[in-house]
Amino acid sequence: MNDRCEEGRVVLFLDVDGPLIPFGPSVDGPRGASGSPASGSGCAACHPAPGNPLLGRLDPAVGPRLLALGCDLVWASTWLDDANEVVAPRIGLPELPVVRWPDTRADASTAAGPEGPRGLHWKTRHIVEWAGRRPFIWVDDEIGAMDRFWVAAQHRGPSLLHRVDPGKGLADEDFGVLADWLRTAVPRHRSTAVREHGSTAARQHGSTAARQHLRPNRRAGH
């Protein structure tokens, strides 16, 4: 675990391609073996130079919204250090810790054992190891049922594996899901987004109750 992350706080592992750089429906192609990106799947990390035209799809408003969740943000992407150099400044994020991926293709048959059962994403095991016992959120566009099953069996703390539609990227409904989970699964968690989301829900509930209370009782006149 990186020493820039505070023990006990929720870790939010963040992918770049799909969640932050939406590709559109035509890019949501199949994975390669063990969930690795298939050849020609539209990975923006293949050309992460500052002149990459796909960087124009980054939304500057997303960075502050991610920070408002109050989690320890960590890059979990094949962009690696390029995420800090190229992506972070464009969306208002500071330099973040980076998950260092081993060469999974090279070590898949070593004494450490295979990456996992068929259908498990190649990132999953490494993200769980990085998180340790801390609660975590993983935001990616390639999360599947096997990943959720494996994490539920291997990770002791609360976890949320949230798949983002790569055609849309992180949207309002995604932030709503993250805030709801933080409020319910990690009650002691404090963040601007969670408080605002909870306050909005409370106001909506209060307004509904008030309208019901003020609604005239038509039976009273009979």
Secondary structure as the mmCIF struct_conf table of DSSP 4:
data_model
#
loop_
_struct_conf.conf_type_id
_struct_conf.id
_struct_conf.beg_label_comp_id
_struct_conf.beg_label_asym_id
_struct_conf.beg_label_seq_id
_struct_conf.end_label_comp_id
_struct_conf.end_label_asym_id
_struct_conf.end_label_seq_id
TURN_TY1_P TURN_TY1_P1 ASP A 3 ARG A 4
BEND BEND1 CYS A 5 CYS A 5
HELX_LH_PP_P HELX_LH_PP_P1 GLU A 6 GLU A 6
TURN_TY1_P TURN_TY1_P2 GLU A 7 GLY A 8
BEND BEND2 ARG A 9 ARG A 9
HELX_LH_PP_P HELX_LH_PP_P2 VAL A 10 VAL A 10
STRN STRN1 VAL A 11 LEU A 14
BEND BEND3 VAL A 16 VAL A 16
STRN STRN2 ASP A 17 ASP A 17
TURN_TY1_P TURN_TY1_P3 GLY A 18 LEU A 20
STRN STRN3 ILE A 21 ILE A 21
HELX_RH_3T_P HELX_RH_3T_P1 PRO A 25 VAL A 27
STRN STRN4 ARG A 31 ARG A 31
HELX_RH_3T_P HELX_RH_3T_P2 ALA A 33 GLY A 35
HELX_LH_PP_P HELX_LH_PP_P3 SER A 36 SER A 36
STRN STRN5 PRO A 37 PRO A 37
HELX_LH_PP_P HELX_LH_PP_P4 ALA A 38 ALA A 38
TURN_TY1_P TURN_TY1_P4 SER A 39 GLY A 40
BEND BEND4 SER A 41 SER A 41
HELX_RH_3T_P HELX_RH_3T_P3 ALA A 44 CYS A 46
BEND BEND5 HIS A 47 HIS A 47
BEND BEND6 ALA A 49 ALA A 49
TURN_TY1_P TURN_TY1_P5 PRO A 50 GLY A 51
HELX_RH_3T_P HELX_RH_3T_P4 PRO A 53 ARG A 57
TURN_TY1_P TURN_TY1_P6 PRO A 60 ALA A 61
HELX_RH_AL_P HELX_RH_AL_P1 VAL A 62 ALA A 68
TURN_TY1_P TURN_TY1_P7 LEU A 69 GLY A 70
STRN STRN6 ASP A 72 TRP A 75
BEND BEND7 SER A 77 SER A 77
TURN_TY1_P TURN_TY1_P8 THR A 78 LEU A 80
HELX_RH_AL_P HELX_RH_AL_P2 ASP A 81 ASP A 82
HELX_RH_PI_P HELX_RH_PI_P1 ALA A 83 VAL A 87
HELX_RH_AL_P HELX_RH_AL_P3 ALA A 88 ILE A 91
TURN_TY1_P TURN_TY1_P9 GLY A 92 GLY A 92
STRN STRN7 VAL A 98 VAL A 98
HELX_RH_AL_P HELX_RH_AL_P4 THR A 104 ASP A 107
TURN_TY1_P TURN_TY1_P10 ALA A 108 SER A 109
BEND BEND8 THR A 110 THR A 110
TURN_TY1_P TURN_TY1_P11 ALA A 111 ALA A 112
BEND BEND9 GLU A 115 GLU A 115
BEND BEND10 PRO A 117 PRO A 117
TURN_TY1_P TURN_TY1_P12 ARG A 118 GLY A 119
TURN_TY1_P TURN_TY1_P13 TRP A 122 LYS A 123
HELX_RH_AL_P HELX_RH_AL_P5 THR A 124 ALA A 131
TURN_TY1_P TURN_TY1_P14 GLY A 132 ARG A 133
BEND BEND11 ARG A 134 ARG A 134
STRN STRN8 PHE A 136 ASP A 140
BEND BEND12 ASP A 141 ASP A 141
HELX_RH_AL_P HELX_RH_AL_P6 ALA A 145 GLN A 154
BEND BEND13 GLY A 157 GLY A 157
STRN STRN9 SER A 159 ARG A 163
TURN_TY1_P TURN_TY1_P15 PRO A 166 LYS A 168
BEND BEND14 LEU A 170 LEU A 170
HELX_RH_AL_P HELX_RH_AL_P7 ASP A 172 ALA A 185
BEND BEND15 VAL A 186 VAL A 186
TURN_TY1_P TURN_TY1_P16 PRO A 187 ARG A 188
HELX_RH_AL_P HELX_RH_AL_P8 THR A 192 LEU A 214
BEND BEND16 ARG A 215 ARG A 215
HELX_RH_3T_P HELX_RH_3T_P5 ARG A 218 GLY A 221
#
